């Protein structure tokens, strides 16, 4: 970025033809700097946390006998981190030549873009996580036999006429597919719920600040 956020703010938060008392203008400046810096800091921390968790889980998964789950989780979360890291770099491309008010609006548009992309990704990621969970325990070996094979054997003992597809219980395949479908359908809503828990207060403050500034611009035009 050619200029820091603080330097952009010093050149004028609102457009030059909008007159604002210096004290009020400084108040909006400080609020805006705090909101943007806090979001960027939290976003980076979350990405680091995801990398740390996926790496740790990958190692642990080999020790507890579910390496397939660990590998799928690690690869999937790594892709998620790369995508969001590229999105974070997009903040640096926001036009710094505009007024700080315009910069804040552009920042809000970037957030909306980032949220929309991650909502669509969630419809894919949550089903993958569920499938990884199933496969991880299915291929976990206990005394040289996969847990999945033990389960099928016991089910066949209880229900000898049970329908199979590729040696797997048809009803089980149906339940897995149905659950993955539900997670794909509600993935975006689950992500939005999780997002509001982490960033809800920041988004609320950003919305309130933009609303105040819109009113201020309207009154001065």
Phi and psi restraints in degrees (value plus and minus 20) as a CYANA .aco file:
   2 UNK   PHI     -88.3   -48.3
   2 UNK   PSI     -53.0   -13.0
   3 UNK   PHI    -151.8  -111.8
   3 UNK   PSI     128.1   168.1
   4 UNK   PHI     -95.1   -55.1
   4 UNK   PSI     142.8   182.8
   5 UNK   PHI     -80.2   -40.2
   5 UNK   PSI     -59.4   -19.4
   6 UNK   PHI     -82.2   -42.2
   6 UNK   PSI     -60.1   -20.1
   7 UNK   PHI     -87.7   -47.7
   7 UNK   PSI     -56.5   -16.5
   8 UNK   PHI     -83.3   -43.3
   8 UNK   PSI     -63.2   -23.2
   9 UNK   PHI     -81.8   -41.8
   9 UNK   PSI     -56.2   -16.2
  10 UNK   PHI     -84.3   -44.3
  10 UNK   PSI     -46.1    -6.1
  11 UNK   PHI    -101.3   -61.3
  11 UNK   PSI     -22.6    17.4
  12 UNK   PHI     103.5   143.5
  12 UNK   PSI      99.1   139.1
  13 UNK   PHI     -92.6   -52.6
  13 UNK   PSI     -65.1   -25.1
  14 UNK   PHI    -119.3   -79.3
  14 UNK   PSI     152.5   192.5
  15 UNK   PHI     -83.3   -43.3
  15 UNK   PSI     135.8   175.8
  16 UNK   PHI     -81.8   -41.8
  16 UNK   PSI     -47.1    -7.1
  17 UNK   PHI    -107.5   -67.5
  17 UNK   PSI     -13.6    26.4
  18 UNK   PHI    -124.7   -84.7
  18 UNK   PSI      98.6   138.6
  19 UNK   PHI    -112.3   -72.3
  19 UNK   PSI     104.4   144.4
  20 UNK   PHI    -154.4  -114.4
  20 UNK   PSI     118.6   158.6
  21 UNK   PHI     -76.9   -36.9
  21 UNK   PSI     116.7   156.7
  22 UNK   PHI     -72.1   -32.1
  22 UNK   PSI     -60.6   -20.6
  23 UNK   PHI     -84.0   -44.0
  23 UNK   PSI     -64.0   -24.0
  24 UNK   PHI     -86.6   -46.6
  24 UNK   PSI     -61.4   -21.4
  25 UNK   PHI     -81.9   -41.9
  25 UNK   PSI     -62.4   -22.4
  26 UNK   PHI     -84.8   -44.8
  26 UNK   PSI     -55.7   -15.7
  27 UNK   PHI     -82.7   -42.7
  27 UNK   PSI     -65.8   -25.8
  28 UNK   PHI     -85.2   -45.2
  28 UNK   PSI     -57.5   -17.5
  29 UNK   PHI     -77.8   -37.8
  29 UNK   PSI     -71.2   -31.2
  30 UNK   PHI     -83.9   -43.9
  30 UNK   PSI     -60.1   -20.1
  31 UNK   PHI     -81.8   -41.8
  31 UNK   PSI     -64.0   -24.0
  32 UNK   PHI     -88.2   -48.2
  32 UNK   PSI     -64.3   -24.3
  33 UNK   PHI     -79.0   -39.0
  33 UNK   PSI     -62.5   -22.5
  34 UNK   PHI     -84.0   -44.0
  34 UNK   PSI     -64.4   -24.4
  35 UNK   PHI     -83.1   -43.1
  35 UNK   PSI     -68.8   -28.8
  36 UNK   PHI     -87.6   -47.6
  36 UNK   PSI     -64.9   -24.9
  37 UNK   PHI     -83.6   -43.6
  37 UNK   PSI     -60.0   -20.0
  38 UNK   PHI     -85.8   -45.8
  38 UNK   PSI     -61.8   -21.8
  39 UNK   PHI     -83.7   -43.7
  39 UNK   PSI     -66.9   -26.9
  40 UNK   PHI     -81.8   -41.8
  40 UNK   PSI     -60.0   -20.0
  41 UNK   PHI     -85.5   -45.5
  41 UNK   PSI     -65.6   -25.6
  42 UNK   PHI     -85.7   -45.7
  42 UNK   PSI     -58.4   -18.4
  43 UNK   PHI     -82.1   -42.1
  43 UNK   PSI     -65.4   -25.4
  44 UNK   PHI     -85.1   -45.1
  44 UNK   PSI     -60.9   -20.9
  45 UNK   PHI     -82.3   -42.3
  45 UNK   PSI     -60.7   -20.7
  46 UNK   PHI     -84.2   -44.2
  46 UNK   PSI     -60.0   -20.0
  47 UNK   PHI     -84.6   -44.6
  47 UNK   PSI     -62.0   -22.0
  48 UNK   PHI     -84.0   -44.0
  48 UNK   PSI     -60.1   -20.1
  49 UNK   PHI     -83.6   -43.6
  49 UNK   PSI     -59.4   -19.4
  50 UNK   PHI     -84.7   -44.7
  50 UNK   PSI     -63.6   -23.6
  51 UNK   PHI     -82.0   -42.0
  51 UNK   PSI     -64.9   -24.9
  52 UNK   PHI     -83.3   -43.3
  52 UNK   PSI     -64.6   -24.6
  53 UNK   PHI     -84.2   -44.2
  53 UNK   PSI     -68.0   -28.0
  54 UNK   PHI     -83.8   -43.8
  54 UNK   PSI     -57.3   -17.3
  55 UNK   PHI     -88.4   -48.4
  55 UNK   PSI     -64.2   -24.2
  56 UNK   PHI     -84.9   -44.9
  56 UNK   PSI     -63.2   -23.2
  57 UNK   PHI     -85.4   -45.4
  57 UNK   PSI     -54.7   -14.7
  58 UNK   PHI     -80.5   -40.5
  58 UNK   PSI     -65.3   -25.3
  59 UNK   PHI     -86.0   -46.0
  59 UNK   PSI     -66.9   -26.9
  60 UNK   PHI     -82.9   -42.9
  60 UNK   PSI     -56.9   -16.9
  61 UNK   PHI     -80.2   -40.2
  61 UNK   PSI     -51.9   -11.9
  62 UNK   PHI     -91.9   -51.9
  62 UNK   PSI     -52.8   -12.8
  63 UNK   PHI     -95.4   -55.4
  63 UNK   PSI     -50.8   -10.8
  64 UNK   PHI    -119.5   -79.5
  64 UNK   PSI     -14.4    25.6
  65 UNK   PHI      64.5   104.5
  65 UNK   PSI       0.8    40.8
  66 UNK   PHI    -146.6  -106.6
  66 UNK   PSI      34.7    74.7
  67 UNK   PHI     -82.3   -42.3
  67 UNK   PSI     -52.9   -12.9
  68 UNK   PHI     -82.3   -42.3
  68 UNK   PSI     -61.5   -21.5
  69 UNK   PHI     -82.8   -42.8
  69 UNK   PSI     -64.3   -24.3
  70 UNK   PHI     -82.7   -42.7
  70 UNK   PSI     -60.6   -20.6
  71 UNK   PHI     -86.6   -46.6
  71 UNK   PSI     -65.6   -25.6
  72 UNK   PHI     -83.1   -43.1
  72 UNK   PSI     -64.2   -24.2
  73 UNK   PHI     -80.2   -40.2
  73 UNK   PSI     -66.2   -26.2
  74 UNK   PHI     -83.1   -43.1
  74 UNK   PSI     -67.5   -27.5
  75 UNK   PHI     -84.1   -44.1
  75 UNK   PSI     -65.0   -25.0
  76 UNK   PHI     -83.8   -43.8
  76 UNK   PSI     -66.4   -26.4
  77 UNK   PHI     -88.8   -48.8
  77 UNK   PSI     -51.3   -11.3
  78 UNK   PHI     -85.2   -45.2
  78 UNK   PSI     -61.0   -21.0
  79 UNK   PHI     -83.3   -43.3
  79 UNK   PSI     -61.6   -21.6
  80 UNK   PHI     -80.9   -40.9
  80 UNK   PSI     -62.3   -22.3
  81 UNK   PHI     -85.3   -45.3
  81 UNK   PSI     -63.6   -23.6
  82 UNK   PHI     -81.0   -41.0
  82 UNK   PSI     -64.5   -24.5
  83 UNK   PHI     -81.4   -41.4
  83 UNK   PSI     -66.3   -26.3
  84 UNK   PHI     -93.3   -53.3
  84 UNK   PSI     -48.1    -8.1
  85 UNK   PHI     -85.6   -45.6
  85 UNK   PSI     -60.5   -20.5
  86 UNK   PHI     -86.1   -46.1
  86 UNK   PSI     -57.5   -17.5
  87 UNK   PHI     -84.6   -44.6
  87 UNK   PSI     -60.3   -20.3
  88 UNK   PHI     -82.6   -42.6
  88 UNK   PSI     -57.4   -17.4
  89 UNK   PHI     -83.8   -43.8
  89 UNK   PSI     -41.7    -1.7
  90 UNK   PHI     -84.9   -44.9
  90 UNK   PSI     -42.7    -2.7
  91 UNK   PHI     -81.0   -41.0
  91 UNK   PSI     -55.1   -15.1
  92 UNK   PHI     -87.7   -47.7
  92 UNK   PSI     -36.9     3.1
  93 UNK   PHI    -111.6   -71.6
  93 UNK   PSI     -23.3    16.7
  94 UNK   PHI     -85.4   -45.4
  94 UNK   PSI     115.7   155.7
  95 UNK   PHI     -81.0   -41.0
  95 UNK   PSI      97.4   137.4
  96 UNK   PHI    -112.6   -72.6
  96 UNK   PSI     -20.5    19.5
  97 UNK   PHI    -102.8   -62.8
  97 UNK   PSI     -36.9     3.1
  98 UNK   PHI     -98.1   -58.1
  98 UNK   PSI     153.9   193.9
  99 UNK   PHI     -87.6   -47.6
  99 UNK   PSI     142.1   182.1
 100 UNK   PHI     -85.3   -45.3
 100 UNK   PSI     -48.7    -8.7
 101 UNK   PHI     -83.5   -43.5
 101 UNK   PSI     -64.2   -24.2
 102 UNK   PHI     -86.5   -46.5
 102 UNK   PSI     -55.6   -15.6
 103 UNK   PHI     -82.8   -42.8
 103 UNK   PSI     -62.6   -22.6
 104 UNK   PHI     -84.8   -44.8
 104 UNK   PSI     -58.9   -18.9
 105 UNK   PHI     -85.6   -45.6
 105 UNK   PSI     -59.4   -19.4
 106 UNK   PHI     -85.5   -45.5
 106 UNK   PSI     -57.4   -17.4
 107 UNK   PHI     -83.0   -43.0
 107 UNK   PSI     -59.6   -19.6
 108 UNK   PHI     -85.6   -45.6
 108 UNK   PSI     -58.5   -18.5
 109 UNK   PHI     -84.8   -44.8
 109 UNK   PSI     -58.3   -18.3
 110 UNK   PHI     -83.4   -43.4
 110 UNK   PSI     -61.4   -21.4
 111 UNK   PHI     -81.1   -41.1
 111 UNK   PSI     -64.5   -24.5
 112 UNK   PHI     -81.4   -41.4
 112 UNK   PSI     -59.1   -19.1
 113 UNK   PHI     -84.9   -44.9
 113 UNK   PSI     -65.1   -25.1
 114 UNK   PHI     -82.3   -42.3
 114 UNK   PSI     -61.1   -21.1
 115 UNK   PHI     -85.9   -45.9
 115 UNK   PSI     -63.7   -23.7
 116 UNK   PHI     -82.2   -42.2
 116 UNK   PSI     -61.8   -21.8
 117 UNK   PHI     -84.4   -44.4
 117 UNK   PSI     -64.3   -24.3
 118 UNK   PHI     -90.4   -50.4
 118 UNK   PSI     -48.9    -8.9
 119 UNK   PHI     -84.3   -44.3
 119 UNK   PSI     -63.5   -23.5
 120 UNK   PHI     -86.5   -46.5
 120 UNK   PSI     -59.1   -19.1
 121 UNK   PHI     -83.6   -43.6
 121 UNK   PSI     -55.6   -15.6
 122 UNK   PHI     -82.6   -42.6
 122 UNK   PSI     -49.5    -9.5
 123 UNK   PHI     -87.5   -47.5
 123 UNK   PSI     -37.0     3.0
 124 UNK   PHI    -121.6   -81.6
 124 UNK   PSI     -60.8   -20.8
 125 UNK   PHI     -86.9   -46.9
 125 UNK   PSI     -65.4   -25.4
 126 UNK   PHI     -82.2   -42.2
 126 UNK   PSI     -63.2   -23.2
 127 UNK   PHI     -81.9   -41.9
 127 UNK   PSI     -56.3   -16.3
 128 UNK   PHI     -85.2   -45.2
 128 UNK   PSI     -62.2   -22.2
 129 UNK   PHI     -81.9   -41.9
 129 UNK   PSI     -62.1   -22.1
 130 UNK   PHI     -84.4   -44.4
 130 UNK   PSI     -64.8   -24.8
 131 UNK   PHI     -83.4   -43.4
 131 UNK   PSI     -58.0   -18.0
 132 UNK   PHI     -82.8   -42.8
 132 UNK   PSI     -59.2   -19.2
 133 UNK   PHI     -82.0   -42.0
 133 UNK   PSI     -66.2   -26.2
 134 UNK   PHI     -83.6   -43.6
 134 UNK   PSI     -69.1   -29.1
 135 UNK   PHI     -85.4   -45.4
 135 UNK   PSI     -57.2   -17.2
 136 UNK   PHI     -79.1   -39.1
 136 UNK   PSI     -67.3   -27.3
 137 UNK   PHI    -100.2   -60.2
 137 UNK   PSI     -48.3    -8.3
 138 UNK   PHI     -81.4   -41.4
 138 UNK   PSI     -60.9   -20.9
 139 UNK   PHI    -118.9   -78.9
 139 UNK   PSI      -3.0    37.0
 140 UNK   PHI     -97.2   -57.2
 140 UNK   PSI     105.7   145.7
 141 UNK   PHI    -106.7   -66.7
 141 UNK   PSI     112.7   152.7
 142 UNK   PHI    -151.2  -111.2
 142 UNK   PSI      92.3   132.3
 143 UNK   PHI      36.5    76.5
 143 UNK   PSI      20.8    60.8
 144 UNK   PHI      60.3   100.3
 144 UNK   PSI     -15.8    24.2
 145 UNK   PHI    -145.6  -105.6
 145 UNK   PSI     115.2   155.2
 146 UNK   PHI     -86.7   -46.7
 146 UNK   PSI     124.4   164.4
 147 UNK   PHI     -79.7   -39.7
 147 UNK   PSI     -55.1   -15.1
 148 UNK   PHI     -81.9   -41.9
 148 UNK   PSI     -61.7   -21.7
 149 UNK   PHI     -85.3   -45.3
 149 UNK   PSI     -60.4   -20.4
 150 UNK   PHI     -80.7   -40.7
 150 UNK   PSI     -62.3   -22.3
 151 UNK   PHI     -83.9   -43.9
 151 UNK   PSI     -66.3   -26.3
 152 UNK   PHI     -82.1   -42.1
 152 UNK   PSI     -61.9   -21.9
 153 UNK   PHI     -80.4   -40.4
 153 UNK   PSI     -64.9   -24.9
 154 UNK   PHI     -87.0   -47.0
 154 UNK   PSI     -58.3   -18.3
 155 UNK   PHI     -85.6   -45.6
 155 UNK   PSI     -58.9   -18.9
 156 UNK   PHI     -88.0   -48.0
 156 UNK   PSI     -50.1   -10.1
 157 UNK   PHI     -88.6   -48.6
 157 UNK   PSI     -57.2   -17.2
 158 UNK   PHI    -101.1   -61.1
 158 UNK   PSI     -56.3   -16.3
 159 UNK   PHI    -150.9  -110.9
 159 UNK   PSI      58.1    98.1
 160 UNK   PHI     -81.1   -41.1
 160 UNK   PSI     -43.7    -3.7
 161 UNK   PHI    -114.7   -74.7
 161 UNK   PSI      -6.3    33.7
 162 UNK   PHI     -83.9   -43.9
 162 UNK   PSI     114.5   154.5
 163 UNK   PHI     -91.7   -51.7
 163 UNK   PSI     117.2   157.2
 164 UNK   PHI    -141.2  -101.2
 164 UNK   PSI     130.6   170.6
 165 UNK   PHI    -154.2  -114.2
 165 UNK   PSI      94.6   134.6
 166 UNK   PHI      36.4    76.4
 166 UNK   PSI      15.1    55.1
 167 UNK   PHI      60.2   100.2
 167 UNK   PSI     -12.4    27.6
 168 UNK   PHI    -135.4   -95.4
 168 UNK   PSI     125.6   165.6
 169 UNK   PHI     -79.2   -39.2
 169 UNK   PSI     106.1   146.1
 170 UNK   PHI     -82.2   -42.2
 170 UNK   PSI     -58.2   -18.2
 171 UNK   PHI     -85.9   -45.9
 171 UNK   PSI     -54.5   -14.5
 172 UNK   PHI     -86.7   -46.7
 172 UNK   PSI     -62.6   -22.6
 173 UNK   PHI     -81.5   -41.5
 173 UNK   PSI     -61.4   -21.4
 174 UNK   PHI     -82.4   -42.4
 174 UNK   PSI     -61.6   -21.6
 175 UNK   PHI     -85.2   -45.2
 175 UNK   PSI     -60.6   -20.6
 176 UNK   PHI     -85.1   -45.1
 176 UNK   PSI     -66.2   -26.2
 177 UNK   PHI     -83.1   -43.1
 177 UNK   PSI     -61.6   -21.6
 178 UNK   PHI     -82.7   -42.7
 178 UNK   PSI     -64.4   -24.4
 179 UNK   PHI     -84.2   -44.2
 179 UNK   PSI     -61.7   -21.7
 180 UNK   PHI     -83.5   -43.5
 180 UNK   PSI     -56.1   -16.1
 181 UNK   PHI     -85.1   -45.1
 181 UNK   PSI     -61.7   -21.7
 182 UNK   PHI     -82.8   -42.8
 182 UNK   PSI     -63.4   -23.4
 183 UNK   PHI     -85.4   -45.4
 183 UNK   PSI     -55.7   -15.7
 184 UNK   PHI     -87.0   -47.0
 184 UNK   PSI     -59.9   -19.9
 185 UNK   PHI     -89.8   -49.8
 185 UNK   PSI     -61.9   -21.9
 186 UNK   PHI    -117.7   -77.7
 186 UNK   PSI     -16.2    23.8
 187 UNK   PHI     -75.9   -35.9
 187 UNK   PSI     -63.9   -23.9
 188 UNK   PHI     -83.7   -43.7
 188 UNK   PSI     -59.5   -19.5
 189 UNK   PHI     -89.4   -49.4
 189 UNK   PSI     -57.8   -17.8
 190 UNK   PHI     -83.5   -43.5
 190 UNK   PSI     -62.6   -22.6
 191 UNK   PHI     -82.9   -42.9
 191 UNK   PSI     -63.2   -23.2
 192 UNK   PHI     -82.0   -42.0
 192 UNK   PSI     -59.1   -19.1
 193 UNK   PHI     -84.2   -44.2
 193 UNK   PSI     -65.0   -25.0
 194 UNK   PHI     -85.4   -45.4
 194 UNK   PSI     -58.7   -18.7
 195 UNK   PHI     -83.5   -43.5
 195 UNK   PSI     -61.7   -21.7
 196 UNK   PHI     -86.0   -46.0
 196 UNK   PSI     -51.8   -11.8
 197 UNK   PHI     -85.5   -45.5
 197 UNK   PSI     -61.8   -21.8
 198 UNK   PHI    -103.1   -63.1
 198 UNK   PSI     -68.1   -28.1
 199 UNK   PHI    -133.0   -93.0
 199 UNK   PSI     -14.0    26.0
 200 UNK   PHI     -73.0   -33.0
 200 UNK   PSI     -65.0   -25.0
 201 UNK   PHI     -86.6   -46.6
 201 UNK   PSI     -57.8   -17.8
 202 UNK   PHI     -86.8   -46.8
 202 UNK   PSI     -65.2   -25.2
 203 UNK   PHI     -82.1   -42.1
 203 UNK   PSI     -57.8   -17.8
 204 UNK   PHI     -85.3   -45.3
 204 UNK   PSI     -64.0   -24.0
 205 UNK   PHI     -85.7   -45.7
 205 UNK   PSI     -58.5   -18.5
 206 UNK   PHI     -84.1   -44.1
 206 UNK   PSI     -63.1   -23.1
 207 UNK   PHI     -83.8   -43.8
 207 UNK   PSI     -62.9   -22.9
 208 UNK   PHI     -84.0   -44.0
 208 UNK   PSI     -60.8   -20.8
 209 UNK   PHI     -85.5   -45.5
 209 UNK   PSI     -63.9   -23.9
 210 UNK   PHI     -84.4   -44.4
 210 UNK   PSI     -58.2   -18.2
 211 UNK   PHI     -83.1   -43.1
 211 UNK   PSI     -64.4   -24.4
 212 UNK   PHI     -81.1   -41.1
 212 UNK   PSI     -63.4   -23.4
 213 UNK   PHI     -90.8   -50.8
 213 UNK   PSI     -53.7   -13.7
 214 UNK   PHI     -83.1   -43.1
 214 UNK   PSI     -63.4   -23.4
 215 UNK   PHI     -84.2   -44.2
 215 UNK   PSI     -60.6   -20.6
 216 UNK   PHI     -85.2   -45.2
 216 UNK   PSI     -60.7   -20.7
 217 UNK   PHI     -83.9   -43.9
 217 UNK   PSI     -61.2   -21.2
 218 UNK   PHI     -84.2   -44.2
 218 UNK   PSI     -60.9   -20.9
 219 UNK   PHI     -87.5   -47.5
 219 UNK   PSI     -48.9    -8.9
 220 UNK   PHI    -114.4   -74.4
 220 UNK   PSI     -24.7    15.3
